[in-house]
Amino acid sequence: MRLGRRGGRQASVTAVHNPGARRQLEEALVRALIFPQPQNVQWLSEELVLAESGQALCRIVLAENAEPLERLAAAVVADAIAKLGEARPEMGTDAGGGVSIYVGGCARQREGAECALRDAGQHPEAYGLLAQGDSIALLGNTPAGTFYAAQTLRQMLYKEGDSVRVDGAVISDWPDFRYRGLYIESKWGPDLMSLQDWKDCIDYMAALKFNSLGIGVYACWCVQYEGKRTEFSMLPYPEHPELQTPKTIKYYSAKQQQWQSLTYLPRMFEEDFFGEVVAYAKSRNVIVRPQFNGPGHTTLIPHTHPEVAAKDEAGRPQVYGYCLSNPKTYELIFELWDSIIDRYLAPNGIDWFHMGLDEIYNITGADEENPERVVDPWCKCPACREKSRNELLQDYVIRATQHLVGKGINNITIWNDHLASVGMLTPEFVASLEQAGVRDKVVLQWWRYDEPALEIPQDLGLRAWTTPMPGYWFWLFYEDLTSNIYPHLALAHRAGAEGADAYATFDPAFDRNYYCLAEYSWNQATVEDIYEFKSKYARKLTGASGFEAVEAFEKFDQAYGSVPWVRGALDMLLFYWHSYSRARSQYPGNVVKSLLHDSMRLRNTYHGMRTHLSRASHFFEACRAKAPDPGLIDQYLWECERLVAVVDTYEAILAAIRKSQEALAAAEPEARAQGLRAAAQVVSEGLSRLDAMMARAEDVKKAYLLPQILRDLSRLRGFVTELAAAVHAAADSQAAVGRLEKLLADLS
């Protein structure tokens, strides 16, 4: 049975009552899934057999002067056929027996290929794909378009018996957003990514037809773990060895059953492979755009170079912000930017740069000696006081963008939020950029990570990108962010935005969010709504269709697609948000105390989420055996397990506390000891459940994500261990009762 489909609309399985025909239709629906959905698809009533019984029945045809991206496109197709059919097709400049797969310029000779491409329009990444008769043609307006045609064909291949097949089709396709991709922040996780990790990330992005990768290379946040500022400098600067950000992360390894202490510098810094990342990405049609943030989000430079730091009223340098009137500030910042451009960007022909500019406001936690002190990033020296803050910032923007343009940077991205919040996004500001000769070089990135979705003004006269979030806090509980991505891209496309990238760290568990970004940044005109997308993704993930495919995610989303207050109630169970304040020394006792005194609403919420995720786990487990990528199913299973284990751990803590209090109130020593042994058993079971989940993380999660994930969980584990030890000791010895009584008193 063949499906007729155009513009992404899926045939329905609900109207088919014959079991055999329904099964055929379901199988066809599953194998017809393409991400992102092409703009125009016409399925033909024929099949092409590309391999059978371990033998290739096709040949890939390339011109002798084929471009590197065209050769890579051919390799993508060959690898996909070999993976399914255990036989890699030959490549050459001439057609052979069986099916000929024409890639790139040589595809123009195939009748109908030019028509498919013509229907796709003039977009540089547009392509036509024709699978008919004894040939397949992949033809783009540029080699990038041909590469994307290959990514589409890769997804069209399927196995039937011992043969590899593709359904006949005519596809005309192009992206609705010119630029599409991820912005990966400088944070825990990315700072431990190896060169191979970055290459894997780029390959993943290229397969989704993303063409833009922002990488944070310098940004700072306030005091958190161990009372230290959170600073990240991802690149080495030979002239400034002082600009480095060593980290130490301590965490418990449940697999090794001992504490670990990891002291390190970012791998990109130590191994200096950023240039290799830029080059590798470019070879896959992905532009790397470094972000060097400031004049907010900067404490390392003001701390190591007090001469450029913002000054207070007494002229004392602060550890946050710059003096924007000091020529030395520009000399230092431009020296660092030039180093990035000269060493990494210019040699690879990249003319993109992100200069930050978000969240320039007063913060606590900039001063490690006095974390509660409020620090202002705006300088109060006599020269800075002569101008308003907006005048200082406008001067900074113009000087900085002019400098970058002078260095060959023609695309300069800037966050929108601060400029918008202080009323600077006006016709007068745009006119000043025009007068400076940089207006057409500046791109505003409009971001909001909660609801309602941010609307981009259409009459500002500046280039615009939208920046939703597909997943950032991988060390917290999972978030379904499709509801953030979908409306932001719809509104941005309506406003004429040229780009859509998303603020992220790279975790395979966010796969559905990334696919949502790919789907709607490519196709706004004919693609399905968000509910149909979720169903489509579920079928892709599980290899199943209908009810079985979507049931797991329905339960998953009932837990993780929650209203904001529930989200906050969830995340309070973990350490991260407590690390910002004095509460860092009180966690998790402060959470336990809250649950003991006002627990009904929260505990009912947690029980409901636990129930949903237990059911989701059941469905994911049932789908795992036939899923195309069982490892990806494991990501979702662990996200279910994480919340269930944490909720169970807190339940064990609360139960152990109640049992301990009841036991200590017993008059008879034997009754007291028996009650305490029961409490010890409860808390020990909670500890075992937590350890099992943490050990499973070490099997499932990427190595670069593990230290930060386990660090937060280890804080909770440390408390459970202390409680277990105190209860066990009190059960065994009257002399240890005082220690347990004090611990319980602190929680009352």
Secondary structure, DSSP 8 states (H G I E B T S, - for coil): ------TT----STT--SHHHHHHHHHHHHHT--SS--SEEEEEEEEEEEEETTEE-EEEE--TT--HHHHHHHHHHHHHHHHHHS---EEESS--SSEEEEEGGGGGGSTTHHHHHHHT-S-TT-EEEEEETTEEEEEESSHHHHHHHHHHHHHH-EEETTEEEEEEEEEEE--SSSEEEEEE-SSTTGGG--HHHHHHHHHHHHHTT--EEEEEEEEEEEE-GGG-EEEEE-S--TT-TT----EEEEEEETTTTEEEEEEE--HHHHHT-HHHHHHHHHTTT-EEEEEE--SSS--HHHHH-GGGEEE-TTS-EEEEEE-TT-HHHHHHHHHHHHHHIIIIIGGGT--EEE------S-EESS-SSSTTSEE--S--SHHHHTS-HHHHHHHHHHHHHHHHHHTT--EEEEESHHHHHTT--SHHHHHHHHHHT-GGGEEEEEE-SSSS-----SSS-SEEEEE--SB--TTS-----HHHHHHHHHHHHHTT--EEEEEE---GGGHHHHHHHHHHHH-SSS---HHHHHHHHHHHHHS--HHHHHHHHHHHHHHHS--HHHHHHHHTTSSGGGGGSGGGGTTTHHHHHHHHHS-HHHHHHHHHHHHHHHHHHHHHHHHHTT-S-HHHHHHHHHHHHHHHHHHHHHHHHHHHHHHHHHHHT-SSHHHHHHHHHHHHHHHHHHHHHHHHHHHHHHHHS-TTTHHHHHHHHHHHHHHHHHHHHHHHHHHH-GGGHHHHHHHHHHT-
